[in-house]
Amino acid sequence: MCYTDFVANRNITLSLPEELLREAKIHAAEQDSTVNAFVRELLQEVLSRESRVRTAAGRFLALAGKAACSRVDPASIRREELYERR
């Protein structure tokens, strides 16, 4: 039995400046690709990166919430005191 993944595609219309579209076509041709594939890859890359950033931020905040808290106001510490503590 053969299973294939089916992803429904939707067509959209983009309005781009002529020069940008020309450069995109050249880039796509140099990569033996299409502007459509180029735009799709760029969107996937940006959205994936943003998702990873949100995940990392969530993990950081979760860890920070579990960390021991200091009741010292950082603004109350003088620079000289920091050097004295060494």
N, CA and C atoms as a LAMMPS dump frame, in Angstrom:
ITEM: TIMESTEP
0
ITEM: NUMBER OF ATOMS
258
ITEM: BOX BOUNDS ff ff ff
-5.0000000000000000e+02 5.0000000000000000e+02
-5.0000000000000000e+02 5.0000000000000000e+02
-5.0000000000000000e+02 5.0000000000000000e+02
ITEM: ATOMS id mol type element x y z
1 1 1 N 0.826 -1.174 0
2 1 2 C 0 0 0
3 1 3 C 0.877 1.247 0
4 2 1 N 0.459 2.233 -0.717
5 2 2 C 1.228 3.472 -0.816
6 2 3 C 0.401 4.615 -0.25
7 3 1 N 0.983 5.329 0.682
8 3 2 C 0.325 6.49 1.264
9 3 3 C 1.088 7.733 0.85
10 4 1 N 0.375 8.738 0.449
11 4 2 C 1.015 10.009 0.111
12 4 3 C 0.389 11.096 0.951
13 5 1 N 1.191 12.041 1.322
14 5 2 C 0.694 13.19 2.071
15 5 3 C 0.109 14.183 1.081
16 6 1 N -1.086 14.629 1.356
17 6 2 C -1.733 15.606 0.499
18 6 3 C -1.87 16.898 1.277
19 7 1 N -1.336 17.966 0.715
20 7 2 C -1.451 19.28 1.321
21 7 3 C -2.23 20.153 0.35
22 8 1 N -3.343 20.658 0.799
23 8 2 C -4.148 21.522 -0.061
24 8 3 C -3.435 22.853 -0.244
25 9 1 N -3.303 23.278 -1.467
26 9 2 C -2.68 24.559 -1.782
27 9 3 C -3.754 25.561 -2.177
28 10 1 N -3.522 26.797 -1.82
29 10 2 C -4.423 27.877 -2.194
30 10 3 C -3.632 28.885 -2.998
31 11 1 N -4.236 29.391 -4.025
32 11 2 C -3.6 30.422 -4.84
33 11 3 C -3.842 31.784 -4.218
34 12 1 N -2.811 32.632 -4.266
35 12 2 C -2.943 34.011 -3.808
36 12 3 C -2.338 34.919 -4.874
37 13 1 N -2.64 36.177 -4.795
38 13 2 C -2.079 37.154 -5.71
39 13 3 C -1.201 38.093 -4.902
40 14 1 N 0.018 38.292 -5.368
41 14 2 C 0.938 39.227 -4.723
42 14 3 C 1.172 40.404 -5.654
43 15 1 N 1.335 41.544 -5.067
44 15 2 C 1.677 42.738 -5.833
45 15 3 C 3.089 43.131 -5.422
46 16 1 N 4.021 43.04 -6.372
47 16 2 C 5.425 43.324 -6.082
48 16 3 C 5.951 44.367 -7.052
49 17 1 N 6.889 45.177 -6.609
50 17 2 C 7.537 46.098 -7.542
51 17 3 C 8.244 45.313 -8.653
52 18 1 N 8.254 45.878 -9.855
53 18 2 C 8.83 45.181 -11.009
54 18 3 C 10.258 44.707 -10.748
55 19 1 N 11.076 45.588 -10.184
56 19 2 C 12.485 45.244 -9.976
57 19 3 C 12.629 44.08 -8.997
58 20 1 N 11.825 44.075 -7.938
59 20 2 C 11.876 42.99 -6.963
60 20 3 C 11.453 41.672 -7.612
61 21 1 N 10.408 41.71 -8.408
62 21 2 C 9.959 40.498 -9.09
63 21 3 C 11.02 40.003 -10.069
64 22 1 N 11.648 40.923 -10.782
65 22 2 C 12.707 40.546 -11.724
66 22 3 C 13.853 39.855 -10.995
67 23 1 N 14.27 40.427 -9.857
68 23 2 C 15.362 39.828 -9.075
69 23 3 C 14.941 38.476 -8.507
70 24 1 N 13.682 38.348 -8.088
71 24 2 C 13.193 37.071 -7.563
72 24 3 C 13.204 36.007 -8.653
73 25 1 N 12.814 36.377 -9.87
74 25 2 C 12.822 35.431 -10.985
75 25 3 C 14.246 34.986 -11.31
76 26 1 N 15.171 35.926 -11.284
77 26 2 C 16.569 35.588 -11.548
78 26 3 C 17.092 34.642 -10.479
79 27 1 N 16.818 34.977 -9.216
80 27 2 C 17.274 34.124 -8.108
81 27 3 C 16.682 32.723 -8.226
82 28 1 N 15.397 32.648 -8.492
83 28 2 C 14.738 31.345 -8.616
84 28 3 C 15.347 30.547 -9.766
85 29 1 N 15.584 31.201 -10.884
86 29 2 C 16.162 30.506 -12.041
87 29 3 C 17.57 29.995 -11.723
88 30 1 N 18.341 30.8 -10.994
89 30 2 C 19.696 30.375 -10.6
90 30 3 C 19.656 29.163 -9.681
91 31 1 N 18.574 29.019 -8.928
92 31 2 C 18.411 27.892 -8.011
93 31 3 C 17.646 26.744 -8.67
94 32 1 N 17.386 26.873 -9.962
95 32 2 C 16.596 25.895 -10.711
96 32 3 C 15.25 25.677 -10.014
97 33 1 N 14.603 26.788 -9.7
98 33 2 C 13.357 26.766 -8.956
99 33 3 C 12.381 27.756 -9.571
100 34 1 N 11.318 28.048 -8.842
101 34 2 C 10.327 29.023 -9.287
102 34 3 C 10.17 30.099 -8.222
103 35 1 N 9.585 31.22 -8.625
104 35 2 C 9.302 32.285 -7.659
105 35 3 C 8.323 31.758 -6.611
106 36 1 N 7.377 30.963 -7.034
107 36 2 C 6.408 30.373 -6.115
108 36 3 C 7.117 29.565 -5.022
109 37 1 N 8.024 28.688 -5.434
110 37 2 C 8.759 27.866 -4.466
111 37 3 C 9.654 28.738 -3.588
112 38 1 N 10.25 29.761 -4.176
113 38 2 C 11.125 30.681 -3.442
114 38 3 C 10.343 31.394 -2.338
115 39 1 N 9.177 31.936 -2.684
116 39 2 C 8.34 32.629 -1.693
117 39 3 C 7.88 31.657 -0.616
118 40 1 N 7.471 30.462 -1.012
119 40 2 C 7.025 29.446 -0.049
120 40 3 C 8.141 29.121 0.949
121 41 1 N 9.37 28.918 0.452
122 41 2 C 10.502 28.6 1.337
123 41 3 C 10.813 29.742 2.281
124 42 1 N 10.755 30.983 1.772
125 42 2 C 11.016 32.138 2.639
126 42 3 C 9.977 32.232 3.748
127 43 1 N 8.711 32.037 3.406
128 43 2 C 7.654 32.089 4.419
129 43 3 C 7.828 30.988 5.462
130 44 1 N 8.137 29.78 4.997
131 44 2 C 8.331 28.671 5.932
132 44 3 C 9.511 28.942 6.857
133 45 1 N 10.578 29.495 6.313
134 45 2 C 11.769 29.788 7.121
135 45 3 C 11.46 30.826 8.188
136 46 1 N 10.816 31.912 7.806
137 46 2 C 10.503 32.984 8.76
138 46 3 C 9.539 32.49 9.837
139 47 1 N 8.495 31.796 9.43
140 47 2 C 7.511 31.322 10.406
141 47 3 C 8.089 30.262 11.332
142 48 1 N 8.965 29.413 10.82
143 48 2 C 9.615 28.399 11.644
144 48 3 C 10.521 29.06 12.678
145 49 1 N 11.28 30.069 12.235
146 49 2 C 12.181 30.784 13.141
147 49 3 C 11.385 31.463 14.246
148 50 1 N 10.284 32.129 13.886
149 50 2 C 9.463 32.802 14.887
150 50 3 C 8.86 31.804 15.868
151 51 1 N 8.482 30.65 15.374
152 51 2 C 7.935 29.613 16.249
153 51 3 C 8.993 29.141 17.238
154 52 1 N 10.229 28.961 16.751
155 52 2 C 11.313 28.53 17.646
156 52 3 C 11.605 29.596 18.691
157 53 1 N 11.54 30.868 18.306
158 53 2 C 11.778 31.957 19.257
159 53 3 C 10.691 31.969 20.328
160 54 1 N 9.428 31.819 19.906
161 54 2 C 8.33 31.789 20.89
162 54 3 C 8.47 30.609 21.842
163 55 1 N 8.864 29.454 21.308
164 55 2 C 9.051 28.269 22.152
165 55 3 C 10.174 28.497 23.151
166 56 1 N 11.292 29.041 22.677
167 56 2 C 12.433 29.307 23.568
168 56 3 C 12.056 30.331 24.633
169 57 1 N 11.333 31.359 24.252
170 57 2 C 10.914 32.376 25.223
171 57 3 C 9.998 31.77 26.276
172 58 1 N 9.101 30.899 25.843
173 58 2 C 8.216 30.231 26.792
174 58 3 C 8.983 29.369 27.773
175 59 1 N 9.971 28.637 27.265
176 59 2 C 10.799 27.801 28.153
177 59 3 C 11.578 28.659 29.136
178 60 1 N 12.13 29.776 28.639
179 60 2 C 12.889 30.677 29.502
180 60 3 C 11.999 31.221 30.616
181 61 1 N 10.796 31.664 30.245
182 61 2 C 9.897 32.215 31.251
183 61 3 C 9.47 31.153 32.256
184 62 1 N 9.287 29.924 31.793
185 62 2 C 8.929 28.838 32.71
186 62 3 C 10.065 28.583 33.696
187 63 1 N 11.304 28.569 33.194
188 63 2 C 12.453 28.376 34.084
189 63 3 C 12.608 29.541 35.044
190 64 1 N 12.417 30.745 34.538
191 64 2 C 12.543 31.932 35.384
192 64 3 C 11.495 31.915 36.492
193 65 1 N 10.321 31.389 36.182
194 65 2 C 9.265 31.305 37.19
195 65 3 C 9.587 30.328 38.301
196 66 1 N 10.439 29.344 37.999
197 66 2 C 10.817 28.34 39.005
198 66 3 C 12.075 28.738 39.778
199 67 1 N 12.779 29.753 39.307
200 67 2 C 14.054 30.142 39.911
201 67 3 C 13.838 30.81 41.266
202 68 1 N 14.87 30.692 42.097
203 68 2 C 14.825 31.368 43.39
204 68 3 C 14.883 32.871 43.157
205 69 1 N 14.059 33.585 43.856
206 69 2 C 13.987 35.037 43.668
207 69 3 C 14.747 35.752 44.775
208 70 1 N 15.367 36.834 44.407
209 70 2 C 16.056 37.677 45.376
210 70 3 C 15.14 38.845 45.714
211 71 1 N 15.137 39.226 46.955
212 71 2 C 14.301 40.345 47.368
213 71 3 C 15.085 41.658 47.347
214 72 1 N 16.313 41.61 46.826
215 72 2 C 17.143 42.808 46.758
216 72 3 C 16.789 43.571 45.488
217 73 1 N 16.55 44.857 45.65
218 73 2 C 16.277 45.709 44.498
219 73 3 C 17.607 45.982 43.795
220 74 1 N 17.751 45.573 42.522
221 74 2 C 19.021 45.773 41.818
222 74 3 C 19.464 47.231 41.802
223 75 1 N 18.523 48.158 41.824
224 75 2 C 18.889 49.58 41.809
225 75 3 C 19.527 50.019 43.119
226 76 1 N 19.338 49.223 44.183
227 76 2 C 19.889 49.608 45.482
228 76 3 C 21.352 49.174 45.647
229 77 1 N 21.853 48.371 44.728
230 77 2 C 23.232 47.885 44.833
231 77 3 C 24.168 48.887 44.177
232 78 1 N 25.17 49.286 44.929
233 78 2 C 26.15 50.224 44.4
234 78 3 C 27.28 49.446 43.738
235 79 1 N 27.864 50.037 42.757
236 79 2 C 28.957 49.406 42.017
237 79 3 C 30.102 49.009 42.951
238 80 1 N 30.419 49.853 43.891
239 80 2 C 31.51 49.594 44.811
240 80 3 C 31.242 48.333 45.643
241 81 1 N 29.982 48.129 46.021
242 81 2 C 29.608 46.952 46.8
243 81 3 C 29.869 45.663 46.024
244 82 1 N 29.647 45.703 44.72
245 82 2 C 29.89 44.521 43.908
246 82 3 C 31.366 44.131 43.929
247 83 1 N 32.223 45.138 43.841
248 83 2 C 33.659 44.857 43.846
249 83 3 C 34.137 44.415 45.226
250 84 1 N 33.506 44.914 46.294
251 84 2 C 33.867 44.523 47.65
252 84 3 C 33.527 43.059 47.915
253 85 1 N 32.501 42.552 47.29
254 85 2 C 32.038 41.179 47.531
255 85 3 C 32.982 40.132 46.932
256 86 1 N 33.82 40.511 46.04
257 86 2 C 34.751 39.542 45.422
258 86 3 C 35.7 39.107 46.451
